[in-house]
Amino acid sequence: MKNVISDYFYKESASFPYLWQKRFFQLFEEDTGDYILYRVKERDGKPKGRISVARILEVIPYTNKETEQRFKIVIPNRTYLLKAMSVDMRKRWERAIRASIKKMEEGPGSTKESKMVQSLEDMSTVASMQEFITILNQGMRFLNGSLSSDDKFNKFAKHMGMNSYFDLASYAPIFEKFYRDIYSNATFMVEVKLENTSSIELAKEKFEKFLMIVEQKPLKPNLKAKDLEAHVSKMASDILKVTEKYQKEAVKIEDETIIKGMSLITDFFRMMV
């Protein structure tokens, strides 16, 4: 067993209120497969958690900002969000983990076999989930950025009897039902407080936080790939019905910006029905 790299990080907890907790992380190299351990303190005996490198799907920065210190380690059914003490530290760990992944993929068959533990049906479900959630979250992040670029959507949300743009962008009740149908213990309580920001910037960050919470929830144990597809189709259909009402109201108030925004949402979710 060889300790490749070790450092203290701030790790976001997987449950509400999603606090940042300081943890000591170590990447180990071993013949049977590389892995990451994390503890509360460096000298603690028993680790708080273990991440097998064989299960890591991707390692990516939280945003594209040059000053970004946070990054995500994505495994099936969970996303770890870590904050490094510096940008250089984040990059060093990303390089080390990717090198470990590459080494294991190119190594002996015994290393690769560790990825084959799951049954074919489990693999199908996990693969389908990753595909659906990746497409859904990428699309919603795009919509989040597009709709939050103009304060008109915040005003339109209030015109429709909602608290803010966040309620309009997330279609919160529909999304929460969808996630409760496919995830275990799926409760979503979003708390975001930003100083010196406008209400629309706060709403944008709130929705991003909502997506981060979603990415960390475990799938229900007996969920089948075909059931997941059905849940996605039902969720998309419900959103299209709501969006149709929004479009009609946007036409009434003759606002082209909002009409185009609703069209973006419609085009995206029609692909999932």
C-alpha positions, -999 to +999 in steps of 0.1 A: +000+000+000+014+034-011+002+068-001+002+088-033-011+121-020-028+134+011-043+168+022-070+184+042-102+194+023-135+208+032-161+182+022-198+191+019-220+168+040-245+146+022-275+157+043-292+189+053-280+215+062-251+205+039-223+219+061-187+221+050-167+197+072-129+196+073-116+161+065-082+145+059-080+128+025-055+102+013-052+085-021-037+050-018-022+028-045-026-009-040-023-040-062-060-049-056-072-014-066-065+022-057-088+040-033-094+072-014-099+073+024-110+103+045-109+109+082-118+137+106-082+141+115-049+128+101-041+106+131-076+091+135-076+053+132-109+045+116-117+063+084-151+081+079-154+069+043-138+051+014-140+058-023-128+031-047-111+047-077-126+019-099-160+034-092-151+070-101-169+082-133-153+116-135-134+143-116-143+178-126-141+214-112-173+228-098-172+257-122-150+269-151-137+299-131-099+301-129-101+308-092-123+277-085-111+257-055-140+232-054-143+200-075-166+170-078-158+133-076-187+115-093-195+079-086-227+059-094-255+073-072-234+099-054-213+131-060-187+142-035-182+180-034-148+190-021-131+224-015-093+225-016-072+251+002-060+265-031-065+262-068-031+244-072-041+219-046-074+212-065-054+207-097-029+184-081-056+161-068-075+161-101-043+150-119-035+123-092-070+108-094-071+108-132-037+092-133-049+065-109-080+059-130-059+057-162-034+033-146-062+010-134-079+010-168-047+001-185-035-023-159-040-061-154-074-077-158-077-082-121-079-044-116-105-040-143-126-068-129-134-047-098-157-027-120-176-058-129-190-066-095-225-053-102-250-074-122-258-064-158-291-051-147-276-029-120-251-016-146-280-009-169-299+010-142-268+030-131-259+038-167-294+049-175-295+070-144-262+087-151-273+094-187-307+108-177-295+129-148-265+142-167-288+153-196-314+167-172-289+186-151-269+200-180-301+211-196-314+227-164-281+244-157-283+259-193-319+270-187-310+283-153-283+305-168-305+316-197-335+325-176-315+342-149-298+365-174-329+388-175-348+401-144-380+399-165-382+362-155-381+371-118-409+396-124-429+371-145-426+345-117-442+370-093-468+378-119-477+341-119-481+341-081-447+326-072-421+339-048-392+342-072-376+331-104-363+299-086-398+286-083-404+292-120-371+277-132-372+246-111-409+238-113-402+227-078-432+204-070-428+184-102-391+180-098-394+170-061-420+143-070-397+130-097-368+127-074-388+112-046-400+085-070-364+074-079-343+083-049-342+069-013-349+094+015-353+122-011-360+154+008-348+187-007-343+217+017-323+244-001-306+271+020-284+296+002-274+330+016-252+353-005-241+387+006-244+418-017-263+399-044-296+406-062-326+384-057-322+369-092-285+359-084-297+343-052-323+324-071-298+312-096-274+299-069-304+283-050-313+263-081-276+252-086-276+241-050-308+221-056-291+202-084-260+195-063-283+180-036-300+158-063-266+145-075-258+132-040-289+111-034-288+072-037-312+054-060-339+033-046-325-003-044-351-020-067-354+008-093-354-006-129-341+012-159-375+010-176-391+025-145-366+053-145-375+061-182-412+061-173-406+086-144-386+109-166-413+108-193-440+116-168-420+144-152-413+160-187-450+157-197-461+175-165-435+203-171-448+207-206-484+212-194-473+239-169-451+256-195-480+257-219-499+278-193-468+300-189-466+305-226-502+316-229-497+341-201-465+354-217-484+360-250-511+380-231-485+404-216-467+405-250-432+399-237-409+383-264-381+375-239-404+354-218-420+337-248-386+327-261-376+315-226-407+293-224-399+279-259-364+269-246-380+249-218-405+233-241-379+222-267-357+207-240-384+186-223-401+175-255-370+154-261-377+134-229-414+125-235 
